[in-house]
Amino acid sequence: MLFYREIFSLLPVLTTDRLILRKMKLSDARDLFAYAKDPEVSRHVLWETHTSIRQSRRFLRAAKRQYRLGQPCSWAITLKNSGRMIGTIGFMWLNTEWLSAEVGYSLSREYWNRGLMTEALRAVIAFGFDTLRLQRIEAQHTLDNPASGRVMQHVGMQYEGTLRQRVKNKGKYEDVKLFAILRTDPRL
Ligand SMILES: CC(C)(COP(=O)(O)OP(=O)(O)OC[C@H]1O[C@@H](n2cnc3c(N)ncnc32)[C@H](O)[C@@H]1OP(=O)(O)O)[C@@H](O)C(=O)NCCC(=O)NCCS
């Protein structure tokens, strides 16, 4: 338990070819608001479309609180070349008894379809198995968001089934497709 608290407090930086995943900070508010105000980005995730930069600051303060408490949390996805924050990815929950966890992510629309989330998710899955010593990592997406399912498949996650009315998103119950990868599965 302490092990996970320490790791989530620390949240080590992860580096990929084009990205640096690091802790969110309050100075990311402008970059975050630039994409979180886009309803096309927030449509498929559980947070509401940001309507003001104050809301983005609140989001960042909540993330910082999770770091402080050592709770499952997300990285800022930043571009290596500019430092700009263009999304988030991280752990929604983690079960310390079963060593399972769920990942979630979102990306600025400006950067969709360049393989960036696949790159970020691959790094987070490696962190989950190699550093957190997890046995199973899950992810889920609503039926109208097949692009997210493609990202999951790209990294070797397998489709396990459809869960009916599993989430309530923007006031509406929605079915989700559940994907998972085990530590013994091939990573792609
Ligand atoms: C889903 C999301 C994370 C994908 O990120 P991304 O960086 O564009 O993903 P990648 O470029 O790595 O891969 C996207 C894949 O989806 C495919 N795709 C894109 N739009 C699609 C669509 N409408 N239907 C089916 N596949 C689609 C792309 O072709 C690509 O697959 P391919 O490489 O096999 O051709 C991004 O669109 C996003 O942040 N959306 C809003 C928030 C969100 O949905 N978060 C996930 C909640 S589960």
The ligand as a Gaussian input file, in Angstrom:
#p B3LYP/6-31G(d) Opt

LIG

0 1
 C       -9.415000       8.283000     -28.537000
 C       -8.121000       9.102000     -28.609000
 C       -7.416000       9.022000     -27.279000
 C       -7.224000       8.534000     -29.693000
 O       -5.966000       9.177000     -29.645000
 P       -5.013000       9.240000     -30.927000
 O       -3.684000       9.742000     -30.533000
 O       -5.738000       9.915000     -32.014000
 O       -4.907000       7.685000     -31.244000
 P       -3.906000       6.986000     -32.278000
 O       -3.534000       7.961000     -33.349000
 O       -2.810000       6.341000     -31.494000
 O       -4.852000       5.846000     -32.884000
 C       -6.151000       6.173000     -33.334000
 C       -6.741000       5.028000     -34.121000
 O       -8.156000       5.201000     -34.227000
 C       -8.523000       5.176000     -35.601000
 N       -9.699000       6.023000     -35.737000
 C       -9.773000       7.362000     -35.712000
 N      -11.057000       7.758000     -35.854000
 C      -11.787000       6.620000     -35.960000
 C      -13.179000       6.366000     -36.129000
 N      -14.072000       7.345000     -36.187000
 N      -13.559000       5.062000     -36.204000
 C      -12.681000       4.063000     -36.126000
 N      -11.353000       4.244000     -35.956000
 C      -10.932000       5.515000     -35.878000
 C       -7.308000       5.671000     -36.307000
 O       -7.356000       5.309000     -37.669000
 C       -6.218000       4.938000     -35.532000
 O       -6.200000       3.568000     -35.813000
 P       -5.196000       2.926000     -36.913000
 O       -3.829000       3.368000     -36.506000
 O       -5.416000       1.470000     -36.752000
 O       -5.589000       3.465000     -38.242000
 C       -8.419000      10.592000     -28.943000
 O       -9.191000      10.610000     -30.101000
 C       -9.148000      11.344000     -27.833000
 O       -8.530000      11.830000     -26.908000
 N      -10.480000      11.437000     -27.928000
 C      -11.275000      12.182000     -26.948000
 C      -11.190000      11.626000     -25.546000
 C      -11.393000      10.134000     -25.509000
 O      -12.158000       9.588000     -26.278000
 N      -10.713000       9.463000     -24.585000
 C      -10.817000       8.014000     -24.440000
 C      -11.984000       7.647000     -23.623000
 S      -12.168000       5.878000     -23.554000

